[in-house]
């Protein structure tokens, strides 16, 4: 989704997530208001002290003023700490909740979402975009409310000396706390969105370079890939420079307006109130711009924060290509069928399957042979219900796959993909992904069937050997055999194998195929490959 929301729409969307922590937020706002007023009145009390010394304001003694100033200073420190602690508690709790929601959304969107080419953008959303929301929850919501409430109190305080002075204060609070931030935010909004998009594109390029490093070195594409990264980096720097220029203009505008506010308050108050009250009103005016000034400065970081928030909300609201089915229907016994299936991947120009039909008898090994790109892997994805057909049906027995409970469906299937992903964990735990409560003996048995047991024993720590990130410490064939071991451990009645021996030598391929032949009793096995040798164990072979 690339829906673009206004700043206010993003803010309301993000604020809606605060509901579970609203009590803590209200406490933070209360402490922030009192704390800021304490800071303001330390300066105001100083003005009263000056008036007392000059003999123009004797409403309080110097001793009283001094004691009150100390009390305000102590309370300011305590309340400031408590406010920040509360805001950060809210921020980190919400970020954890948002991450949970993001991964829940990705689980529903996958694997179709992950088949796309925007993995760098997804990583950017999961990491930096969510981290930027900490600024919003810890340093945006409370400050806005605090600035409004504090400004109201100060308008009333200054207005008690004369209503015109209160009106002047209100005017300048609105200019600094609302008008300047809104103008600045609108001017920088497009740059914030562009920055986050470029950042995601740069992440994608970096990932491509990491995954394809061998090919880049082999074909001498280092300079070309480096130039591509440099282009994104230069564009990022250019956008960042514009954001900094915007920030500089905002600071200058805010400082000028604050100075004007002080001058106007001083000049007007001298004609309306006595000298002592003029001093108090002017000092109160100048010292009370902390909360509203913070809002003005906030708009600089807010452009990127709201752009990140927009991307997060887009992902959370994105509709999956295939909705999960929740029903009481399990996978029935019987043959598997694709009946007059027409299918195209999202955004593809042409169908990869056109009125395609296939029958797979129960408890047999069925081979699907064909060249790359003919739709072999697509058949398995449709059987897994990763995608829905445009037309036609996918049937288990006489039951349409779209009516079967999704969790029950996938629990009944062991699916070995072309690319086996290995987690940065031990070999045993990588195999046990298929069955978390499996014993070591069960893991060893599955590894033997996948012809990976001897290799594992050759390692210094055996099954306790920890694999490096992305599984780069093992070869493609070894990764593939670990994936097959997972399938054997899962022990499902239906096994889908997508090019299961493409990276495996003929000896190990023979061992695995022999094991599949031995394991085929009461199992339906679909074997997809472009190699004729793999089809030697199939009861029937369909050519595409």
C-alpha positions in Angstrom: 0.0 0.0 0.0 1.2 3.5 -0.8 -1.6 5.4 0.8 -0.6 9.0 1.7 -2.2 10.4 4.7 -2.2 14.0 6.0 -0.1 14.7 9.1 -3.2 14.9 11.3 -4.6 11.6 9.9 -1.3 9.9 10.8 -1.3 11.4 14.3 -4.9 10.3 15.0 -4.0 6.8 13.7 -1.0 6.6 16.0 -2.8 8.2 19.0 -5.5 5.5 18.7 -2.9 2.9 19.7 -2.4 4.6 23.1 -5.7 3.5 24.5 -4.3 0.7 26.8 -1.9 3.2 28.4 -4.1 6.3 28.6 -3.9 6.5 32.4 -0.1 6.7 32.3 -0.3 9.3 29.6 -2.7 11.5 31.7 -0.3 11.2 34.6 2.6 12.2 32.4 0.7 15.2 31.1 -0.3 16.3 34.6 3.3 16.2 35.8 4.5 17.9 32.7 2.1 20.8 33.1 3.0 21.3 36.8 6.7 20.9 36.1 6.7 23.5 33.3 4.7 25.9 35.4 7.3 25.5 38.2 10.1 26.3 35.7 8.2 29.4 34.5 7.4 30.7 38.0 11.0 30.4 39.1 11.7 33.2 36.6 8.5 35.0 37.5 9.5 34.9 41.2 12.9 36.3 40.2 11.1 39.2 38.6 9.1 39.7 41.8 12.3 39.7 43.7 13.8 42.4 41.4 10.6 44.5 41.9 10.9 44.0 45.6 14.5 45.3 45.7 13.5 48.3 43.5 10.6 49.0 45.7 8.0 48.7 42.9 6.5 45.4 44.0 6.2 44.5 47.6 3.4 41.9 47.4 5.8 39.3 48.8 8.9 39.4 51.0 12.3 38.4 49.7 12.3 35.5 52.1 9.0 34.2 50.8 10.1 34.6 47.2 13.4 32.8 47.9 11.6 29.8 49.6 9.0 29.5 46.9 11.8 29.6 44.2 13.6 26.7 45.9 10.3 24.7 46.2 9.6 25.3 42.5 13.1 24.3 41.5 12.9 21.0 43.5 9.4 20.2 42.2 10.6 21.0 38.7 13.4 18.5 38.8 11.2 15.7 40.3 8.3 16.3 38.0 10.5 16.6 34.9 12.1 13.2 35.7 8.7 11.6 36.4 7.2 13.0 33.2 10.0 11.7 31.0 10.0 8.3 32.7 6.3 8.0 32.1 6.5 9.1 28.5 9.4 6.7 27.8 7.5 3.9 29.5 4.6 4.5 27.2 6.8 4.7 24.2 8.7 1.5 24.8 5.5 -0.4 25.7 3.8 0.8 22.6 6.8 0.1 20.3 6.8 -3.5 21.6 3.1 -3.7 20.9 3.5 -2.2 17.4 6.3 -4.6 16.5 4.0 -7.5 17.6 1.2 -6.1 15.4 3.7 -5.6 12.5 4.8 -9.2 12.7 1.2 -10.4 13.0 0.4 -8.4 9.9 3.4 -9.8 8.0 2.4 -13.4 9.0 -1.0 -12.7 7.4 0.5 -11.0 4.4 3.2 -13.6 3.8 4.3 -15.3 1.7 2.8 -13.2 -1.1 4.2 -10.0 0.5 7.7 -11.5 0.9 7.7 -12.7 -2.7 8.0 -9.0 -3.7 11.1 -7.0 -4.1 10.6 -4.6 -1.2 12.4 -6.5 1.5 14.6 -3.5 2.2 11.6 -1.3 2.7 10.1 -3.9 5.1 13.3 -4.1 7.1 13.3 -0.3 7.2 9.7 -0.3 8.6 10.4 -3.0 11.1 13.5 -1.3 12.4 14.1 2.4 11.9 10.5 3.5 11.2 9.2 1.9 14.4 12.1 3.4 16.3 11.3 6.8 15.0 7.8 6.5 16.5 9.5 6.6 19.9 9.9 10.4 19.2 6.2 10.7 18.6 5.0 8.8 21.7 7.7 10.1 24.1 8.2 13.6 22.8 5.2 14.6 20.9 1.8 13.8 22.3 2.4 14.9 25.9 4.3 18.1 24.9 1.4 19.2 22.7 -1.2 18.8 25.5 1.3 20.3 28.0 1.9 23.3 25.8 -1.8 23.9 25.3 -2.6 23.6 29.1 0.4 25.6 30.2 -0.3 28.4 27.7 -3.9 28.6 29.0 -2.7 29.0 32.6 -0.2 31.7 31.5 -2.8 33.6 29.5 -5.0 33.6 32.6 -2.0 34.6 34.8 -0.9 37.5 32.6 -4.5 38.4 31.8 -5.3 39.1 35.4 -3.1 42.1 35.2 -5.0 43.3 32.1 -7.0 41.4 29.5 -5.2 43.0 26.6 -1.9 41.6 27.9 -3.6 38.2 28.2 -4.7 38.5 24.6 -1.2 39.4 23.4 0.2 36.3 25.2 -2.5 34.1 23.6 -1.7 35.5 20.1 2.0 34.8 20.4 1.5 31.3 21.9 -0.7 30.4 18.9 1.9 31.8 16.4 4.8 29.9 17.9 3.0 26.7 19.0 0.6 26.3 16.1 1.1 28.5 13.0 4.9 28.2 12.7 4.8 24.4 13.2 2.0 23.9 10.7 3.6 26.0 8.0 7.0 24.2 8.6 5.4 20.8 8.7 3.5 21.4 5.4 6.7 22.7 3.7 8.8 19.7 4.8 6.2 16.9 4.7 7.1 15.8 1.1 10.8 15.7 2.0 10.1 13.6 5.1 8.2 11.0 3.0 10.8 11.1 0.3 13.6 10.5 2.8 11.9 7.4 4.3 11.3 6.0 0.9 14.9 6.5 -0.3 16.1 5.0 3.0 14.1 1.9 2.3 15.4 1.7 -1.3 18.9 2.0 0.0 18.3 -0.9 2.4 17.0 -3.0 -0.5 20.2 -2.2 -2.5 22.4 -3.1 0.5 20.6 -6.4 1.0 20.9 -7.2 -2.7 24.7 -6.5 -2.5 25.0 -8.8 0.6 23.0 -11.7 -0.9 24.6 -11.4 -4.3 28.2 -10.7 -3.2 29.6 -13.8 -4.8 28.0 -13.0 -8.2 29.1 -9.3 -8.0 32.7 -10.3 -7.4 32.6 -13.1 -10.1 31.2 -10.8 -12.8 33.1 -7.7 -11.8 30.1 -5.6 -11.0 31.6 -4.0 -7.9 31.8 -0.5 -9.4 28.2 -0.7 -10.9 26.7 -1.8 -7.5 28.8 0.8 -5.7 27.6 3.6 -8.0 24.0 2.5 -7.4 24.5 2.8 -3.6 26.2 6.2 -4.1 23.2 7.5 -6.1 20.8 6.6 -3.3 23.2 8.0 -0.7 23.6 11.3 -2.6 19.8 11.6 -2.9 19.4 10.9 0.8 22.0 13.6 1.6 20.3 16.0 -0.7 16.9 15.5 0.9 18.4 15.6 4.4 20.1 18.9 3.5 16.7 20.4 2.5 15.2 19.1 5.8 18.1 20.8 7.7 17.5 24.1 5.8 13.8 23.9 6.7 14.8 23.4 10.4 17.1 26.4 10.3 14.4 28.6 8.9 12.0 27.4 11.5 14.5 28.2 14.3 15.1 31.7 13.0 11.4 32.4 12.7 10.7 31.1 16.2 13.5 33.2 17.8 12.3 36.4 15.9 8.7 35.9 17.1 9.8 35.3 20.7 11.8 38.5 20.7 8.9 40.4 19.2 6.6 38.9 21.9 8.9 40.3 24.6 9.1 43.7 23.0 5.4 44.0 22.4 4.5 42.9 25.9 7.0 45.3 27.4 5.8 48.3 25.3 2.1 47.6 25.8 2.3 46.7 29.5 4.1 50.0 30.3 1.0 51.9 29.1 -1.5 49.6 30.9 -0.1 48.5 34.3 2.4 49.8 36.9 6.2 49.2 36.6 6.3 46.2 38.9 3.5 44.5 37.0 5.2 45.3 33.7 8.3 43.5 34.9 6.3 40.5 36.0 4.2 40.3 32.7 7.3 40.7 30.5 9.3 38.1 32.4 6.3 35.7 32.5 5.9 36.1 28.7 9.5 35.6 27.8 10.0 32.6 30.2 6.8 30.8 29.2 7.7 29.9 25.6 9.5 26.7 26.6 6.5 24.3 25.9 5.2 26.2 22.8 8.8 26.6 21.5 9.3 22.9 21.8 6.3 22.3 19.6 7.8 24.6 17.0 11.1 22.7 17.0 9.2 19.4 17.1 7.8 20.0 13.6 11.3 19.4 12.1 11.7 15.8 13.4 7.9 15.3 13.0 8.1 15.3 9.2 10.2 12.1 9.2 8.3 10.7 12.2 4.9 11.1 10.5 6.3 9.7 7.2 7.4 6.6 9.2 4.0 6.5 11.0 2.3 6.6 7.6 4.4 3.6 6.4 3.7 1.6 9.6 -0.1 2.3 9.3 -0.1 1.3 5.7 1.5 -2.0 6.5 -0.9 -2.6 9.4 -3.9 -1.8 7.2 -2.8 -3.7 4.1 -5.1 -6.4 3.0 -3.5 -9.8 2.4 -3.6 -11.3 -1.0 -5.1 -14.4 0.6 -7.2 -14.2 3.8 -6.6 -17.0 6.3 -9.6 -19.3 6.7 -10.9 -20.1 10.1 -13.3 -23.1 10.0 -13.9 -26.5 11.4 -13.0 -28.2 8.1 -9.9 -30.3 8.2 -8.0 -31.8 5.2 -10.2 -34.7 4.0 -8.8 -38.0 2.6 -8.8 -38.4 -1.1 -6.9 -37.3 -4.2 -5.6 -33.8 -4.8 -6.9 -31.9 -7.8 -6.3 -28.8 -9.8 -9.4 -28.3 -11.9 -9.3 -25.8 -14.8 -7.1 -23.5 -12.8 -6.1 -20.1 -14.2 -3.6 -18.1 -12.2 -1.4 -15.1 -12.4 0.8 -13.5 -9.8 -0.3 -10.0 -8.5 0.7 -7.3 -11.0 1.8 -9.9 -13.6 0.9 -9.2 -17.2 0.0 -12.8 -18.2 -1.2 -16.0 -16.6 1.3 -18.6 -15.5 -1.4 -21.3 -15.5 -4.2 -21.3 -18.0 -7.2 -23.7 -17.5 -4.7 -26.2 -16.0 -5.9 -29.5 -14.6 -4.0 -32.1 -12.6 -5.0 -35.2 -10.6 -2.8 -36.6 -7.8 -3.8 -39.9 -6.4 -3.7 -40.4 -2.6 -0.8 -42.3 -1.1 1.4 -42.1 -4.2 4.5 -40.3 -5.3 3.5 -37.9 -8.1 6.3 -36.2 -10.1 5.9 -32.9 -11.9 8.6 -32.4 -14.5 9.3 -29.2 -16.5 11.6 -26.4 -17.3 12.0 -23.3 -15.1 9.2 -20.8 -15.2 6.5 -23.3 -16.4 4.5 -23.1 -13.2 5.7 -26.2 -11.2 6.4 -24.3 -8.0 3.2 -22.3 -8.5 1.2 -25.5 -8.2 2.7 -26.2 -4.8 2.0 -22.7 -3.6 -1.6 -23.1 -4.7 -1.9 -26.4 -2.8 -0.5 -24.6 0.2 -3.0 -21.8 -0.4 -0.3 -19.1 -0.4 -2.3 -17.7 -3.4 -5.9 -18.2 -4.6 -6.7 -19.1 -8.2 -8.3 -16.5 -10.6 -10.5 -19.3 -11.9 -10.9 -23.0 -11.3 -10.5 -25.0 -8.1 -7.9 -26.6 -5.9 -9.4 -29.6 -4.2 -8.5 -31.9 -1.4 -10.8 -34.9 -1.9 -14.0 -33.1 -2.8 -13.3 -30.1 -0.5 -12.2 -26.8 -2.0 -9.0 -25.6 -0.4 -10.6 -22.2 0.2 -13.0 -23.8 2.7 -10.3 -25.7 4.7 -9.0 -24.1 7.9 -5.6 -22.6 7.0 -3.8 -23.7 10.1 -5.1 -27.3 9.8 -4.2 -27.3 6.1 -0.6 -26.4 6.6 -0.3 -28.7 9.7 -1.1 -31.6 7.4 1.6 -30.6 4.8 5.4 -30.8 4.9 6.6 -28.2 2.3 10.3 -28.1 1.3 11.1 -25.0 -0.8 13.9 -24.4 -3.2 15.6 -22.1 -0.8 15.9 -23.5 2.7 16.4 -20.7 5.3 18.6 -21.5 8.3 18.3 -19.5 11.5 21.3 -18.4 13.6 20.8 -21.3 16.0 22.1 -24.9 16.5 21.6 -27.5 13.8 19.3 -29.4 16.1 17.0 -26.4 16.7 17.0 -25.6 13.0 15.6 -29.1 12.3 13.3 -28.9 15.3 11.4 -26.0 13.8 9.3 -28.7 12.2 8.5 -30.2 15.6 9.5 -28.2 18.7 9.1 -31.0 21.2 11.0 -33.6 19.2 13.6 -35.6 21.0 17.3 -35.8 20.0 16.6 -39.4 18.8 13.8 -38.1 16.5 16.0 -35.4 15.1 18.8 -37.9 14.4 16.4 -40.2 12.7 15.1 -37.4 10.4 18.7 -36.3 9.7 19.6 -39.9 8.7 16.7 -40.0 6.3 17.8 -36.7 4.7 21.4 -38.0 4.4 22.8 -35.2 6.6 23.5 -37.2 9.8 27.1 -38.1 8.9 27.9 -34.5 8.0 26.6 -33.2 11.3 28.6 -35.8 13.2 31.8 -34.6 11.4 31.3 -31.1 13.0 33.1 -30.4 16.3 29.9 -29.9 18.3 27.7 -32.2 16.2 24.0 -31.4 16.5 24.9 -28.5 18.9 26.9 -26.7 16.2 25.6 -23.2 15.8 25.0 -22.0 12.3 26.2 -18.6 11.2 23.7 -15.9 10.2 21.8 -16.9 6.9 23.4 -20.3 7.1 26.5 -19.3 5.2 28.6 -21.7 7.2 27.1 -24.7 5.2 26.8 -25.3 1.5 23.6 -25.1 -0.6 23.3 -28.9 -0.6 23.6 -29.2 3.1 21.0 -26.4 3.6 18.7 -28.3 1.3 19.2 -31.6 3.2 18.5 -29.8 6.6 15.2 -28.6 5.0 14.4 -32.2 3.9 15.2 -33.4 7.5 12.6 -30.9 8.7 10.0 -32.4 6.4 10.8 -35.9 7.6 10.5 -34.8 11.3 7.2 -33.0 10.6 5.9 -36.4 9.4 2.8 -34.9 7.7 0.6 -37.1 5.5 1.2 -34.8 2.5 4.8 -33.9 1.4 5.5 -31.2 -1.2 9.0 -31.1 -2.5 10.2 -28.2 -4.7 13.4 -29.1 -6.5 14.5 -31.0 -3.3 17.8 -32.4 -4.8 18.8 -29.6 -7.1 21.9 -28.7 -5.1 22.7 -32.3 -4.0 25.2 -34.7 -5.6 23.9 -37.9 -7.2 25.0 -40.2 -4.3 23.0 -38.2 -1.6 20.2 -37.7 -4.0 19.9 -41.5 -4.4 19.8 -41.9 -0.6 17.1 -39.3 -0.1 15.0 -40.7 -3.0 15.4 -44.2 -1.6 14.2 -42.9 1.8 11.2 -41.2 0.2 10.3 -44.4 -1.5 10.4 -46.2 1.9 8.4 -43.5 3.6 5.7 -43.3 1.0 3.2 -45.6 2.8 0.1 -43.6 3.8 1.7 -40.4 2.4 1.0 -38.4 -0.7 4.2 -37.0 -2.1 4.5 -34.4 -4.8 7.9 -34.1 -6.3 8.7 -31.1 -8.5 11.9 -31.0 -10.5 13.4 -30.2 -13.8 15.7 -33.3 -13.5 14.5 -36.6 -14.9 16.7 -38.6 -12.5 14.6 -37.2 -9.6 11.5 -38.7 -11.2 12.8 -42.3 -10.9 10.8 -43.0 -7.8 7.5 -41.4 -9.0 4.4 -43.6 -9.5 3.3 -41.1 -12.1 4.9 -38.1 -13.8 3.1 -35.1 -15.2 5.1 -33.1 -17.8 4.6 -29.3 -18.1 
